[in-house]
């Protein structure tokens, strides 16, 4: 079942292991993983999704993490320090993405951002409107992204600009292998 594969991929991003000890430890002590479990269960739909929704809604309010269960999110989501976050429902988030606290991915009109695979988004970032962030990019802390960022770039600033193309995806640890997964 895809829902449990998503949860396993998220667990692997947090701990590098797939066992009950790692699951229990991260579920109890890590707000980001705890929230992602309920997000994934709700997003899976069906009876499990319906039963999980009240807990997911409560966790959203408690943790200050506003990510809709309808948002398209790939395998291996990592929410650093447990939020708070605001992600527009129309955003598309790739595989093995790190979201840091106080990040906003939004849109006033139309489609929100498309975040590639292996992207690290630093704390206090604001990603505005329909921008594309390429695979293995790094967005520095406090950046305001209003234009596309190419793959393997490091960008920072207000407004964000590309600083280099030398160290792609270096902050993404324990990558979930996506070759075998459906996109």
GUDREN-160534 format. One line per field, with one value per residue: residue in one letter; x, z, y of N, C-alpha, C, O, CB in turn. Coordinates in steps of 0.05 Angstrom, whole numbers, plus 5000, padded with zeros to 4 digits. Glycine has a CB too. Example, Ala and Ser with C-alpha at 12.3 -4.5 7.8 and 13.67 -1.06 7.14 Angstrom:
BEGIN
res c(A|S)
nx c(5264|5257)
nz c(5156|5142)
ny c(4886|4955)
cax c(5246|5273)
caz c(5156|5143)
cay c(4910|4979)
cx c(5264|5258)
cz c(5156|5157)
cy c(4934|5001)
ox c(5285|5268)
oz c(5169|5161)
oy c(4934|5023)
cbx c(5226|5282)
cbz c(5181|5114)
cby c(4911|4988)
END
This chain:
BEGIN
res c(X|X|X|X|X|X|X|X|X|X|X|X|X|X|X|X|X|X|X|X|X|X|X|X|X|X|X|X|X|X|X|X|X|X|X|X|X|X|X|X|X|X|X|X|X|X|X|X|X|X|X|X|X|X|X|X|X|X|X|X|X|X|X|X|X|X|X|X|X|X|X|X|X|X|X|X|X|X|X|X|X|X|X|X|X|X|X|X|X|X|X|X|X|X|X|X|X|X|X|X|X|X|X|X|X|X|X|X|X|X|X|X|X|X|X|X|X|X|X|X|X|X|X|X|X|X|X|X|X|X|X|X|X|X|X|X|X|X|X|X|X|X|X|X|X|X|X|X|X|X|X|X|X|X|X|X|X|X|X|X|X|X|X|X|X|X|X|X|X|X|X|X|X|X|X|X|X|X|X|X|X|X|X)
nx c(5017|5012|5009|5034|5085|5100|5102|5143|5185|5190|5204|5254|5283|5287|5314|5347|5338|5294|5256|5217|5235|5261|5216|5181|5212|5220|5167|5147|5183|5193|5165|5158|5161|5119|5075|5078|5065|5009|4992|5004|4972|4920|4921|4922|4870|4806|4776|4815|4838|4794|4785|4834|4834|4812|4852|4897|4879|4878|4932|4954|4937|4959|5015|5025|5032|5015|4997|4963|4926|4916|4957|5008|5059|5123|5161|5197|5193|5218|5210|5240|5254|5201|5166|5140|5101|5076|5043|5019|4961|4964|5017|5073|5112|5173|5211|5248|5254|5274|5242|5247|5237|5188|5177|5146|5107|5075|5018|4986|4952|4931|4975|5020|5090|5134|5172|5232|5265|5304|5313|5335|5306|5318|5310|5259|5243|5211|5173|5148|5090|5086|5139|5196|5237|5295|5321|5360|5373|5393|5364|5379|5376|5325|5312|5277|5242|5227|5235|5252|5296|5354|5371|5413|5434|5456|5421|5407|5383|5347|5318|5321|5381|5423|5480|5521|5540|5563|5558|5514|5453|5475|5457|5418|5405|5403|5374|5315|5308|5285|5280|5252|5200|5134|5124)
nz c(5000|4982|5020|5068|5048|5037|5090|5110|5078|5097|5150|5142|5123|5170|5207|5181|5186|5184|5226|5283|5330|5314|5289|5333|5368|5336|5326|5376|5396|5355|5326|5271|5243|5268|5254|5198|5193|5205|5165|5119|5127|5126|5074|5044|5038|5034|5085|5126|5118|5129|5183|5205|5196|5237|5277|5248|5234|5284|5298|5260|5278|5330|5321|5286|5232|5168|5121|5069|5063|5012|4981|4934|4949|4947|4960|5022|5057|5098|5155|5185|5253|5267|5246|5251|5190|5126|5071|5008|4980|4925|4914|4890|4914|4910|4915|4974|5002|5044|5092|5127|5190|5195|5141|5081|5028|4978|4942|4911|4868|4824|4810|4859|4879|4846|4872|4864|4866|4923|4948|4991|5036|5071|5138|5151|5098|5040|4988|4930|4889|4823|4817|4797|4828|4818|4817|4872|4893|4937|4983|5015|5084|5103|5052|4997|4947|4883|4831|4782|4803|4783|4774|4821|4844|4892|4926|4953|4993|4990|4943|4924|4895|4851|4879|4874|4838|4859|4902|4902|4934|4986|5038|5044|5075|5083|5036|5006|4962|4899|4850|4845|4857|4842|4808)
ny c(4976|5044|5087|5069|5061|5113|5132|5099|5118|5170|5160|5136|5180|5211|5177|5139|5086|5029|5006|4983|5006|5053|5077|5084|5117|5163|5178|5191|5230|5268|5320|5334|5285|5258|5290|5282|5228|5227|5262|5232|5187|5210|5232|5186|5170|5136|5093|5093|5144|5177|5165|5181|5236|5273|5272|5288|5340|5363|5360|5394|5445|5445|5440|5480|5472|5479|5442|5418|5357|5346|5365|5352|5311|5282|5221|5212|5259|5310|5346|5395|5407|5407|5446|5514|5514|5536|5513|5520|5490|5479|5472|5433|5383|5351|5288|5269|5319|5373|5412|5470|5505|5558|5566|5587|5568|5594|5622|5676|5679|5629|5573|5547|5540|5493|5444|5412|5346|5325|5375|5426|5469|5525|5555|5604|5617|5644|5625|5645|5646|5616|5588|5549|5503|5472|5403|5379|5428|5482|5525|5582|5605|5651|5669|5699|5674|5688|5677|5626|5574|5542|5471|5438|5484|5534|5580|5644|5699|5763|5790|5721|5697|5660|5632|5594|5534|5489|5452|5409|5391|5379|5379|5340|5284|5212|5193|5171|5118|5130|5106|5058|5072|5096|5157)
cax c(5000|5028|5009|5055|5111|5106|5110|5169|5205|5194|5220|5282|5296|5293|5331|5365|5331|5266|5248|5198|5248|5264|5190|5170|5228|5214|5138|5143|5200|5198|5140|5157|5154|5093|5056|5078|5050|4980|4988|5004|4948|4897|4924|4917|4841|4792|4768|4837|4840|4771|4789|4858|4831|4810|4878|4913|4870|4887|4962|4959|4934|4978|5043|5028|5040|4992|5001|4938|4929|4913|4982|5024|5085|5137|5172|5219|5190|5232|5202|5260|5246|5172|5150|5115|5103|5052|5047|4995|4951|4972|5046|5082|5137|5186|5221|5271|5256|5275|5228|5256|5216|5179|5177|5120|5106|5048|5010|4963|4935|4940|4992|5043|5115|5141|5197|5243|5275|5329|5316|5336|5296|5327|5291|5248|5242|5185|5174|5124|5078|5092|5168|5206|5263|5306|5330|5384|5379|5393|5354|5390|5358|5315|5309|5251|5245|5206|5242|5261|5323|5361|5379|5439|5443|5453|5410|5400|5379|5321|5307|5341|5396|5441|5506|5540|5530|5585|5553|5486|5440|5493|5443|5398|5415|5386|5355|5298|5313|5260|5280|5232|5174|5119|5127)
caz c(5000|4980|5045|5086|5035|5043|5119|5112|5066|5115|5173|5133|5122|5197|5223|5166|5192|5181|5245|5302|5350|5301|5286|5359|5378|5320|5329|5403|5402|5333|5316|5242|5234|5279|5236|5171|5194|5203|5138|5099|5131|5116|5045|5032|5032|5044|5112|5143|5116|5144|5212|5212|5191|5261|5290|5230|5237|5311|5297|5244|5296|5353|5313|5268|5206|5150|5096|5063|5056|4982|4969|4922|4962|4941|4982|5038|5067|5123|5166|5206|5278|5271|5237|5235|5160|5111|5044|4992|4969|4897|4911|4884|4928|4901|4934|4991|5006|5072|5097|5153|5204|5185|5112|5068|4999|4974|4916|4913|4846|4809|4820|4876|4869|4840|4885|4853|4884|4937|4953|5019|5039|5097|5155|5145|5069|5028|4960|4921|4863|4807|4811|4796|4841|4806|4834|4888|4898|4965|4986|5041|5105|5100|5024|4985|4920|4865|4804|4781|4812|4768|4788|4834|4851|4918|4922|4978|4992|4987|4929|4921|4870|4851|4889|4862|4828|4866|4923|4900|4953|5006|5064|5043|5085|5083|5014|5000|4934|4884|4824|4845|4865|4821|4813)
cay c(5000|5068|5103|5059|5065|5141|5134|5087|5135|5192|5150|5132|5207|5220|5159|5122|5058|5022|4987|4993|5023|5079|5089|5093|5139|5187|5185|5202|5253|5285|5331|5333|5258|5253|5303|5270|5202|5233|5274|5210|5170|5225|5235|5160|5168|5113|5092|5101|5173|5189|5161|5196|5264|5290|5274|5305|5368|5372|5363|5418|5468|5443|5443|5503|5462|5480|5428|5403|5328|5344|5374|5331|5309|5257|5204|5222|5286|5316|5371|5401|5420|5405|5468|5517|5516|5541|5504|5522|5464|5475|5467|5405|5378|5326|5268|5275|5348|5383|5437|5481|5521|5585|5567|5591|5564|5604|5635|5694|5672|5606|5552|5553|5530|5465|5439|5387|5325|5330|5403|5435|5496|5534|5568|5631|5622|5649|5618|5658|5641|5592|5585|5522|5499|5447|5381|5381|5457|5490|5552|5591|5616|5678|5676|5703|5663|5698|5668|5598|5567|5518|5447|5437|5511|5544|5607|5657|5728|5775|5767|5700|5695|5637|5638|5575|5508|5471|5431|5403|5374|5369|5377|5320|5259|5189|5195|5148|5112|5135|5092|5037|5083|5111|5186)
cx c(5018|5030|5031|5083|5119|5116|5138|5191|5211|5210|5249|5297|5304|5315|5352|5359|5301|5259|5229|5210|5251|5237|5180|5185|5221|5185|5134|5158|5204|5172|5137|5149|5126|5071|5055|5064|5020|4973|4986|4980|4923|4898|4918|4888|4829|4783|4790|4840|4818|4776|4814|4854|4828|4836|4897|4905|4879|4917|4969|4958|4955|5006|5047|5038|5016|5000|4976|4944|4925|4938|4998|5052|5098|5146|5194|5217|5203|5224|5221|5248|5216|5156|5156|5121|5075|5058|5020|4987|4960|5002|5051|5109|5148|5194|5245|5275|5256|5261|5236|5234|5212|5181|5149|5124|5078|5043|4986|4942|4948|4957|5014|5068|5116|5169|5208|5252|5301|5334|5316|5327|5302|5305|5283|5248|5213|5188|5147|5116|5089|5121|5174|5234|5273|5316|5357|5393|5379|5384|5362|5369|5350|5310|5280|5255|5222|5212|5252|5290|5331|5369|5407|5451|5440|5444|5403|5395|5351|5324|5329|5355|5415|5469|5527|5525|5549|5578|5523|5476|5456|5479|5422|5410|5394|5365|5340|5302|5286|5259|5258|5203|5161|5121|5101)
cz c(5000|5005|5063|5074|5039|5072|5123|5101|5084|5139|5165|5132|5149|5210|5207|5171|5188|5200|5266|5323|5338|5297|5312|5369|5363|5323|5355|5406|5379|5321|5286|5232|5244|5261|5209|5171|5190|5176|5118|5102|5120|5085|5030|5025|5043|5073|5131|5142|5131|5174|5222|5211|5217|5276|5274|5233|5264|5311|5281|5262|5318|5345|5295|5240|5187|5123|5091|5056|5026|4967|4958|4934|4956|4965|4997|5047|5094|5132|5190|5229|5282|5264|5253|5205|5149|5082|5030|4981|4941|4893|4905|4896|4920|4923|4950|4995|5036|5073|5125|5165|5191|5155|5102|5039|4991|4946|4922|4891|4832|4824|4838|4865|4863|4851|4874|4874|4898|4944|4983|5020|5068|5113|5145|5115|5060|4998|4948|4892|4849|4798|4811|4810|4832|4826|4847|4892|4929|4966|5014|5059|5098|5071|5016|4955|4903|4836|4805|4790|4798|4786|4799|4841|4881|4914|4950|4973|4989|4966|4923|4894|4873|4859|4877|4852|4836|4886|4923|4922|4976|5034|5065|5051|5083|5061|5010|4970|4919|4858|4823|4851|4841|4828|4819)
cy c(5025|5085|5094|5062|5094|5145|5122|5105|5159|5184|5147|5159|5216|5203|5143|5092|5055|5000|5000|5011|5051|5093|5100|5118|5165|5196|5200|5229|5273|5295|5330|5306|5251|5265|5289|5243|5208|5246|5251|5192|5184|5226|5208|5155|5142|5115|5101|5132|5187|5187|5178|5226|5281|5293|5292|5334|5380|5378|5388|5443|5467|5449|5468|5496|5461|5469|5412|5374|5325|5354|5350|5332|5282|5242|5219|5251|5289|5344|5377|5416|5422|5429|5494|5522|5523|5533|5506|5495|5458|5470|5438|5402|5351|5307|5279|5305|5354|5409|5446|5498|5548|5588|5570|5586|5571|5615|5652|5687|5647|5586|5562|5539|5500|5461|5412|5367|5334|5359|5409|5464|5505|5548|5596|5637|5627|5644|5626|5651|5616|5591|5555|5521|5472|5427|5388|5411|5461|5519|5561|5604|5645|5687|5681|5696|5672|5689|5640|5596|5541|5494|5450|5464|5516|5573|5618|5687|5737|5797|5747|5701|5671|5646|5620|5550|5486|5449|5424|5384|5364|5366|5355|5293|5237|5191|5169|5143|5113|5120|5071|5047|5096|5140|5199)
ox c(5037|5051|5046|5102|5143|5135|5154|5213|5234|5228|5267|5320|5324|5332|5371|5374|5286|5257|5225|5197|5245|5234|5171|5173|5217|5180|5119|5148|5216|5157|5115|5131|5110|5052|5033|5052|5007|4952|4968|4968|4907|4877|4910|4881|4841|4783|4785|4844|4823|4771|4814|4868|4841|4842|4911|4923|4887|4926|4988|4976|4966|5020|5070|5052|4998|5007|4969|4965|4930|4939|5000|5067|5084|5140|5207|5236|5201|5230|5218|5234|5207|5134|5176|5142|5055|5075|5000|5004|4964|5010|5036|5128|5135|5186|5260|5298|5242|5267|5232|5215|5229|5186|5130|5141|5059|5061|4967|4918|4972|4955|5027|5066|5100|5188|5193|5246|5317|5357|5300|5338|5292|5284|5299|5252|5194|5204|5126|5133|5100|5127|5160|5251|5260|5319|5373|5416|5367|5395|5355|5348|5366|5306|5262|5268|5199|5195|5261|5307|5317|5375|5424|5475|5422|5458|5395|5403|5332|5332|5352|5342|5423|5480|5550|5502|5551|5592|5509|5488|5451|5490|5408|5424|5370|5341|5352|5299|5267|5239|5246|5184|5174|5119|5100)
oz c(5016|5011|5074|5089|5044|5077|5137|5113|5086|5148|5181|5138|5152|5224|5219|5161|5189|5192|5266|5332|5352|5302|5313|5378|5375|5323|5356|5417|5383|5308|5276|5215|5229|5255|5198|5150|5174|5165|5101|5082|5107|5072|5007|5008|5060|5084|5151|5163|5143|5188|5245|5224|5219|5286|5285|5235|5265|5322|5288|5262|5324|5359|5290|5227|5191|5105|5108|5044|5015|4943|4972|4929|4959|4988|4986|5045|5111|5119|5211|5226|5298|5275|5267|5197|5161|5069|5039|4973|4934|4870|4912|4889|4922|4946|4940|4991|5052|5058|5144|5151|5178|5145|5112|5026|4996|4929|4935|4896|4828|4849|4832|4843|4874|4840|4876|4898|4886|4945|4998|5006|5087|5102|5131|5107|5072|4985|4956|4874|4862|4774|4822|4803|4837|4850|4836|4896|4944|4952|5034|5050|5089|5066|5027|4940|4908|4818|4826|4785|4799|4810|4786|4844|4894|4901|4968|4953|4986|4972|4917|4874|4895|4848|4871|4858|4822|4885|4941|4927|4986|5051|5085|5035|5082|5066|5010|4953|4925|4844|4801|4850|4822|4851|4823)
oy c(5027|5096|5111|5064|5100|5159|5133|5107|5168|5198|5154|5160|5229|5214|5133|5075|5074|4977|5024|5030|5071|5117|5123|5137|5186|5220|5219|5248|5294|5280|5324|5304|5239|5252|5285|5235|5194|5242|5251|5184|5171|5223|5209|5138|5129|5137|5116|5144|5208|5207|5187|5241|5302|5315|5308|5351|5403|5397|5402|5460|5488|5464|5475|5511|5445|5483|5395|5368|5303|5351|5330|5350|5261|5249|5236|5266|5271|5363|5365|5436|5438|5433|5494|5531|5518|5545|5494|5479|5435|5466|5420|5417|5331|5310|5295|5315|5342|5428|5431|5505|5560|5610|5558|5598|5556|5617|5644|5688|5646|5583|5582|5528|5485|5471|5392|5371|5347|5367|5397|5481|5493|5553|5610|5661|5617|5657|5615|5651|5599|5593|5539|5537|5451|5433|5402|5416|5446|5537|5549|5612|5661|5711|5669|5710|5664|5694|5631|5614|5521|5498|5463|5467|5504|5589|5603|5698|5721|5819|5754|5706|5664|5664|5629|5546|5466|5428|5431|5363|5342|5352|5353|5281|5242|5191|5147|5161|5099|5122|5068|5031|5106|5148|5223)
cbx c(4981|5017|4982|5049|5110|5081|5089|5170|5195|5166|5208|5282|5277|5268|5314|5393|5339|5259|5272|5184|5276|5278|5170|5173|5258|5220|5121|5152|5227|5215|5137|5184|5174|5090|5063|5106|5055|4972|5011|5030|4944|4896|4952|4927|4837|4809|4758|4864|4839|4745|4794|4881|4807|4789|4890|4909|4840|4880|4975|4939|4905|4977|5052|5047|5054|4982|5027|4923|4908|4889|4999|5025|5083|5160|5183|5244|5159|5263|5172|5282|5258|5167|5120|5099|5112|5042|5058|4999|4921|4962|5061|5081|5134|5209|5229|5296|5231|5305|5197|5282|5224|5196|5190|5109|5114|5041|5004|4971|4932|4956|5004|5038|5137|5138|5195|5267|5279|5351|5293|5366|5265|5351|5302|5265|5254|5176|5180|5127|5082|5074|5185|5208|5261|5328|5334|5407|5359|5422|5323|5412|5371|5333|5321|5241|5248|5204|5263|5258|5325|5384|5377|5458|5427|5479|5385|5422|5395|5310|5293|5328|5412|5441|5507|5562|5526|5606|5561|5480|5430|5517|5431|5385|5426|5372|5370|5268|5326|5256|5307|5239|5177|5089|5139)
cbz c(5025|4958|5059|5094|5005|5037|5137|5098|5038|5124|5182|5106|5108|5214|5239|5172|5221|5152|5259|5315|5358|5273|5275|5380|5375|5291|5328|5424|5410|5311|5325|5230|5245|5308|5232|5161|5221|5226|5131|5103|5161|5128|5038|5050|5002|5040|5120|5133|5087|5136|5219|5194|5174|5280|5295|5200|5234|5332|5284|5221|5308|5364|5298|5280|5207|5147|5097|5040|5071|4974|4989|4891|4993|4923|4970|5023|5069|5121|5175|5193|5280|5299|5238|5246|5148|5113|5044|4969|4970|4880|4937|4853|4959|4884|4918|4979|4993|5081|5094|5149|5233|5199|5100|5074|4991|4993|4894|4910|4826|4786|4796|4906|4889|4810|4916|4836|4868|4921|4939|5031|5033|5094|5183|5159|5054|5034|4956|4924|4845|4783|4831|4767|4873|4787|4817|4874|4884|4977|4983|5035|5132|5112|5007|4988|4921|4866|4791|4752|4844|4749|4770|4815|4836|4936|4904|5000|4970|5014|4904|4926|4864|4823|4920|4881|4798|4877|4951|4873|4939|5009|5071|5015|5113|5111|4988|5007|4930|4880|4820|4865|4888|4820|4789)
cby c(5000|5085|5101|5030|5059|5159|5120|5060|5145|5204|5123|5118|5227|5219|5141|5128|5051|5013|4974|4970|5011|5076|5068|5070|5133|5182|5160|5183|5243|5271|5360|5341|5238|5264|5332|5266|5188|5251|5293|5194|5164|5253|5245|5138|5168|5088|5064|5088|5180|5175|5132|5188|5269|5278|5246|5296|5370|5352|5338|5421|5467|5415|5418|5523|5434|5510|5409|5417|5311|5361|5390|5333|5314|5263|5178|5219|5293|5313|5371|5417|5448|5399|5462|5540|5489|5571|5475|5543|5464|5498|5475|5400|5381|5333|5242|5263|5362|5385|5434|5497|5525|5606|5541|5620|5534|5624|5614|5723|5695|5615|5536|5543|5537|5458|5439|5394|5299|5319|5419|5432|5498|5553|5571|5651|5599|5679|5587|5688|5666|5591|5601|5511|5501|5454|5355|5367|5475|5487|5553|5611|5615|5697|5654|5734|5632|5728|5687|5588|5563|5524|5422|5423|5532|5542|5607|5653|5740|5787|5776|5673|5721|5623|5636|5568|5509|5487|5442|5391|5351|5387|5404|5318|5262|5186|5203|5153|5083|5164|5078|5016|5103|5101|5200)
END
